[in-house]
Amino acid sequence: MLKRTFAAVMTFVAMFCFTVAGEAAASNNWLIYWYICGSNLESGGNLATKDIAEMQHVKLPPNVKILIYASGLPPVQTDENAPPEEQPYHHPAIQAGGDGIYLYSSSRLEKVADFNENMGDPATLAEFLKFGEENFKADRRIMYFWNHGGLGGVCYDDRFTPTDSTANFYGNDGLSYDELTQAFASVYGNSPENKPFELIGFKACMTGSYELANSISNFSHYMLGAEPSIYDTPTRDWINALAKNPSMTGAQIGKVICDSAMKNYSDDKELTHIFSVTDLDKMPQLRKAYEAYFDEAVNRSDEEGFLGAFARAAEARNVDKYSDLYIDLGLLAKNTKSIMPKTSADLITAIDNAVVYSKRGEYLKSKGISTYYPFISMEGSNPEQAINSTNAGFKLIGGQNSSYQSQKVLYSKLLNMKDMSALQGNNSVPIELNEDNHFVATLTPEQMGNISSVYSLLIPVKENYTSELGFDLGGAILTSTDNFKVDWNKGTVTENFRAVEPMFDGHRIILQPLVSGRGNTLYKVPIVYNNVFRRDLIVSYDTSKNTYSIIGFGSMVENGVVRAFGGKPEPGEIITPLYLVLSDDPSPEFVGVEGAEYAASVIGEFTNPQTGQTVYWKWTQGTPFVYTKDATITNRAITKGNYVYLIAFGSPGGYSANSLPGAISISNGKIFKYSTRALMWMAQMSENEQ
């Protein structure tokens, strides 16, 4: 519970008297609630302290006040024989006063109440709100959440584990979307006649979602969030703007935040960040369009081929994806216009009307609002585990009430698409050569019914396959989604192989495509960093200049660029490329690398159709090299090599099937291709000779 100091009570009395005397400015009396859950962001990076210090550079007018609840740091154990101790903020004033509620008015920061409760508990948020309502006169309010965001929640308190399913990746308690609704409703009622907040903003990752907007729409006119991860967005600019012009609307304040946030990334224009402001007064129309869209999808889900077509629209490379579980809603709607023209168009219109402002990075096409979608990585994951995880995810995505039932049913059907028999055995898809000497795989409507993704496999061959087809496969597998073209209307996949391979300062690397558009393709390069950390290096390829640029480190699960691990490699640091290889040994290739557990295990298998031998896909480390300031990635022509070429087809549930093999031989820069039919003929000739 809250404990007020004598000085705090006197402060409240003085403030109350002031606000009564200042009735002339009543319509512009602002109270900003700032809910700072410091967690590891403050303990490890002083980020909360930095933002509070930025705030203190702004001299506030008498009618603007900021109420801060600062807490949520993880305890530290300084002595192994003693229990963990509470960790103080780095900010000197808060360090001296300890966890609690602080008031910033004019240019003065002072503690007004002792308060030290679980910030992931809705009762704590409600108590903080009640404290402000009882002690301050405010005609206009902002709620600003500061901490981590994730699957269905914000503000994860590192000191507490939840009693329900609202934990983040690390097991800490957070505020689910349902709990946000619960906290606000306990103070203001479920449907307040006048919305209490002008703006509810989130300085937290993955907070630009429909689900979050829907959960708080009764309590604020506008919402500010970011679809992907966010880092180090400035605080001074928007507080200063409001101090100078207290008549600003929530949309105008949100615009200042969006602009200043992206300005902070001006040195890295390639970053795929988007900040957006959503008009929550438009949520009834957006909700109606959203629900009609998913209702139609569910109602048509039993039509032949519909689920496959919907999944292909969601997993297309022109769609911006945020983590393995969020997708830009507008781009999803755009991609499904061919199969759901009316509801897709209505949803796009509703999004365009609701998202009143957005600021996005150079590579993004996002409309500014995302929704839940259970992507399963083509790198391989146990499909059953993925389905169970996604079902659990529905409980997390704001709780039981924030996930729309039709969406749940649709995704459940997609994830349970297991039957790949139409693409296996006697139904396997052959690879033939067209008149332009490109491989073409042609699918029947039945075969396309379960397919959501396509990628190619280029597998090195140790022996010349023209002598006999019992060839020995080995070496690093090249996987790609960008060396072919797909025509889903005709059911054709046409290879567009280029006989080049990327080299990082003379060392071979694997590029795994992420997203493409605006003249660039983003790739991730799997590496071990400094012999300790499993990382993905994000690389951009400029298709007009045919040049690569290194953007920085990204998270394994992000389909955009996030500085989850801090900046770019520095000269003198060690890069170890990782490769996918085929091996007859299913045991892990490397251990002891942080973050490599998922990569060290077998992620798939391949059976040689001629020999019946089963070999396994797994990761292995290449040769380490030292990164230099002049490090570059360039394409090198492949002058010699023999490869088996396969097209792999994936289902939404994570199951896959391969085409029959084609083959590519490169000798002195010349490329020779052999279709499935040609390989079968050579195999028959070999048998006859024996």
Sequence and secondary structure as in RCSB ss.txt:
>XXXX:A:sequence
MLKRTFAAVMTFVAMFCFTVAGEAAASNNWLIYWYICGSNLESGGNLATKDIAEMQHVKLPPNVKILIYASGLPP
VQTDENAPPEEQPYHHPAIQAGGDGIYLYSSSRLEKVADFNENMGDPATLAEFLKFGEENFKADRRIMYFWNHGG
LGGVCYDDRFTPTDSTANFYGNDGLSYDELTQAFASVYGNSPENKPFELIGFKACMTGSYELANSISNFSHYMLG
AEPSIYDTPTRDWINALAKNPSMTGAQIGKVICDSAMKNYSDDKELTHIFSVTDLDKMPQLRKAYEAYFDEAVNR
SDEEGFLGAFARAAEARNVDKYSDLYIDLGLLAKNTKSIMPKTSADLITAIDNAVVYSKRGEYLKSKGISTYYPF
ISMEGSNPEQAINSTNAGFKLIGGQNSSYQSQKVLYSKLLNMKDMSALQGNNSVPIELNEDNHFVATLTPEQMGN
ISSVYSLLIPVKENYTSELGFDLGGAILTSTDNFKVDWNKGTVTENFRAVEPMFDGHRIILQPLVSGRGNTLYKV
PIVYNNVFRRDLIVSYDTSKNTYSIIGFGSMVENGVVRAFGGKPEPGEIITPLYLVLSDDPSPEFVGVEGAEYAA
SVIGEFTNPQTGQTVYWKWTQGTPFVYTKDATITNRAITKGNYVYLIAFGSPGGYSANSLPGAISISNGKIFKYS
TRALMWMAQMSENEQ
>XXXX:A:secstr
  EE HHHHHHHHHHHHHHHHTGGGGGG EEEEEEEE HHHHHHH HHHHHHHHHTTS   TTEEEEEEEE    
B SSTTS  B    SSHHHHHH SEEEEEETTEEEEEEE    TTSHHHHHHHHHHHHHH   SEEEEEEES EE
TTEEEEETT   SSS B TTS EEEEHHHHHHHHHHHH SS SS SEEEEEEESTT  BHHHHHHHTTTEEEEEE
ESS      SHHHHHHHHH TT  HHHHHHHHHHHHHHTTTT TT   EEEEEEGGGHHHHHHHHHHHHHHHHHT
TTSTTHHHHHHHHHH TTS EEGGGEEEHHHHHHHTTTTSHHHHHHHHHHHHHHEEEEEE TT    S EEE   
  TT   HHHHHHHHHHHHHHSSSTTTS HHHHHHHHHHHT    GGGSGGG    EE TTS EEEE  HHHHTT
  EEEEEEEEBSS TTT S   B SEEEEESSSEEEETTTTEEEE   SEEEEETTEE   EEEEEETTEEEEEE
EEEETTTEEEEEEEEEETTTTEEEEEEEE TT SS   TT SS  TT EEEEEEEEEES  S S  S BT HHHH
S  EEEE TTT  EEEEEEEE   EE  TT  EEEEE  EEEEEEEEEEE TTS EEE   EEEEEETTEEEEE 
HHHHHHHHHHHHHH 
